[in-house]
Amino acid sequence: MITTPRLLLRPWRDSDRAPFSAMSADPEVMEFFPEPLSRKESDHVIARIQAHQEKYGFCFFAAEVIGNAAFIGFVGIQHVPFKARFTPAVEIGWRLARRYWNRGLATEAAQAVLNYSFQTLKLEEVVSYAVSGNMRSRRVMEKINMRHDHAGDFDHPLLPVGHSLRRHVLYRLRRSEWRTLQQRATAE
Ligand SMILES: CC(C)(COP(=O)(O)OP(=O)(O)OC[C@H]1O[C@@H](n2cnc3c(N)ncnc32)[C@H](O)[C@@H]1OP(=O)(O)O)[C@@H](O)C(=O)NCCC(=O)NCCS
């Protein structure tokens, strides 16, 4: 469990299935994915996340707004599930239901997940990636001080050649950089 001033990041529950299915069927939420998901597909995503948690002890955590909303989406980390030039690597990722956007919630959760990744898990590096036009997601990456590795931009290997969502940008943050930023923030 990870807590922030407004959020609890926690393991998934059966009661998350319906709201996760609803947000994964929303074309706006899924704008940068090949298709909105059916209930069967969103349940499969949860099963994969839970298997990751079981195997590695961390995952894309279910997110709730404390005392306000039992499930709003996910924010967390996972091993990148495909091969690319930058893998093996651990990625940070997020997906929230539309009505919770633009309140700083993804950024707040992501900052806490980075602390957990570097302080508790002692990961050397965390990466993140997005379809290059996904400016909301890129903005979250920038706000948590990840830096765009232009040379690392890549074509997503699970999308067919010519697919409009294939081109991805890669962002990185190393533990040493994160530590320096933390020290600077404390000194100010
Ligand atoms: C990406 C996502 C998680 C961001 O969640 P969020 O809680 O709204 O994020 P935050 O409020 O912390 O930050 C969003 C930032 O994007 C900015 N933003 C919003 N719409 C934007 C747009 N069209 N273009 C550029 N920036 C935009 C906001 O202004 C804010 O930046 P600011 O604080 O500097 O003003 C959410 O939009 C989402 O779930 N999207 C769909 C799923 C998705 O794309 N996931 C990522 C896949 S890589």
The ligand as an SDF file (V2000), in Angstrom:
LIG
                    3D

 48 50  0  0  0  0  0  0  0  0999 V2000
   -2.4590   10.5910  -18.5690 C   0  0  0  0  0  0  0  0  0  0  0  0
   -3.3920   10.6920  -17.3750 C   0  0  0  0  0  0  0  0  0  0  0  0
   -3.1750    9.5190  -16.4200 C   0  0  0  0  0  0  0  0  0  0  0  0
   -3.0780   12.0180  -16.6320 C   0  0  0  0  0  0  0  0  0  0  0  0
   -3.8440   12.0440  -15.4380 O   0  0  0  0  0  0  0  0  0  0  0  0
   -4.1440   13.3940  -14.6490 P   0  0  0  0  0  0  0  0  0  0  0  0
   -4.4890   13.0240  -13.2440 O   0  0  0  0  0  0  0  0  0  0  0  0
   -5.0880   14.2120  -15.4180 O   0  0  0  0  0  0  0  0  0  0  0  0
   -2.7150   14.0930  -14.6710 O   0  0  0  0  0  0  0  0  0  0  0  0
   -2.2980   15.4100  -13.9140 P   0  0  0  0  0  0  0  0  0  0  0  0
   -3.5220   16.2010  -13.5540 O   0  0  0  0  0  0  0  0  0  0  0  0
   -1.3700   15.0190  -12.8160 O   0  0  0  0  0  0  0  0  0  0  0  0
   -1.4650   16.1780  -15.0300 O   0  0  0  0  0  0  0  0  0  0  0  0
   -1.9910   16.3610  -16.3230 C   0  0  0  0  0  0  0  0  0  0  0  0
   -1.2270   17.4700  -17.0500 C   0  0  0  0  0  0  0  0  0  0  0  0
   -1.5090   17.3960  -18.4380 O   0  0  0  0  0  0  0  0  0  0  0  0
   -1.9380   18.6710  -18.8800 C   0  0  0  0  0  0  0  0  0  0  0  0
   -2.8280   18.4660  -20.0100 N   0  0  0  0  0  0  0  0  0  0  0  0
   -4.1270   18.1130  -20.0010 C   0  0  0  0  0  0  0  0  0  0  0  0
   -4.5900   18.0300  -21.2620 N   0  0  0  0  0  0  0  0  0  0  0  0
   -3.5480   18.3330  -22.0730 C   0  0  0  0  0  0  0  0  0  0  0  0
   -3.3840   18.4170  -23.4810 C   0  0  0  0  0  0  0  0  0  0  0  0
   -4.3920   18.1560  -24.3180 N   0  0  0  0  0  0  0  0  0  0  0  0
   -2.1650   18.7510  -23.9770 N   0  0  0  0  0  0  0  0  0  0  0  0
   -1.1200   19.0080  -23.1580 C   0  0  0  0  0  0  0  0  0  0  0  0
   -1.2310   18.9430  -21.7940 N   0  0  0  0  0  0  0  0  0  0  0  0
   -2.4280   18.6090  -21.2700 C   0  0  0  0  0  0  0  0  0  0  0  0
   -2.5990   19.2730  -17.6730 C   0  0  0  0  0  0  0  0  0  0  0  0
   -2.7430   20.6600  -17.8070 O   0  0  0  0  0  0  0  0  0  0  0  0
   -1.6200   18.8600  -16.5820 C   0  0  0  0  0  0  0  0  0  0  0  0
   -0.4310   19.6230  -16.6190 O   0  0  0  0  0  0  0  0  0  0  0  0
   -0.2190   20.9370  -15.6640 P   0  0  0  0  0  0  0  0  0  0  0  0
   -0.3220   20.4460  -14.2490 O   0  0  0  0  0  0  0  0  0  0  0  0
    1.1480   21.4190  -16.0120 O   0  0  0  0  0  0  0  0  0  0  0  0
   -1.3110   21.8960  -15.9900 O   0  0  0  0  0  0  0  0  0  0  0  0
   -4.8850   10.7130  -17.8320 C   0  0  0  0  0  0  0  0  0  0  0  0
   -5.0410   11.7470  -18.7680 O   0  0  0  0  0  0  0  0  0  0  0  0
   -5.3240    9.4060  -18.4670 C   0  0  0  0  0  0  0  0  0  0  0  0
   -5.7040    8.4670  -17.7710 O   0  0  0  0  0  0  0  0  0  0  0  0
   -5.2710    9.3400  -19.8240 N   0  0  0  0  0  0  0  0  0  0  0  0
   -5.7330    8.1630  -20.5430 C   0  0  0  0  0  0  0  0  0  0  0  0
   -4.8400    6.9450  -20.3610 C   0  0  0  0  0  0  0  0  0  0  0  0
   -3.4240    7.2010  -20.8440 C   0  0  0  0  0  0  0  0  0  0  0  0
   -3.2120    7.8330  -21.8590 O   0  0  0  0  0  0  0  0  0  0  0  0
   -2.4780    6.6680  -20.0730 N   0  0  0  0  0  0  0  0  0  0  0  0
   -1.0700    6.8060  -20.3940 C   0  0  0  0  0  0  0  0  0  0  0  0
   -0.6360    5.8790  -21.4340 C   0  0  0  0  0  0  0  0  0  0  0  0
    1.0950    6.1410  -21.7870 S   0  0  0  0  0  0  0  0  0  0  0  0
  1  2  1  0
  2  3  1  0
  2  4  1  0
  2 36  1  0
  4  5  1  0
  5  6  1  0
  6  7  2  0
  6  8  1  0
  6  9  1  0
  9 10  1  0
 10 11  2  0
 10 12  1  0
 10 13  1  0
 13 14  1  0
 14 15  1  0
 15 16  1  0
 15 30  1  0
 16 17  1  0
 17 18  1  0
 17 28  1  0
 18 19  1  0
 18 27  1  0
 19 20  2  0
 20 21  1  0
 21 22  1  0
 21 27  2  0
 22 23  1  0
 22 24  2  0
 24 25  1  0
 25 26  2  0
 26 27  1  0
 28 29  1  0
 28 30  1  0
 30 31  1  0
 31 32  1  0
 32 33  2  0
 32 34  1  0
 32 35  1  0
 36 37  1  0
 36 38  1  0
 38 39  2  0
 38 40  1  0
 40 41  1  0
 41 42  1  0
 42 43  1  0
 43 44  2  0
 43 45  1  0
 45 46  1  0
 46 47  1  0
 47 48  1  0
M  END
$$$$
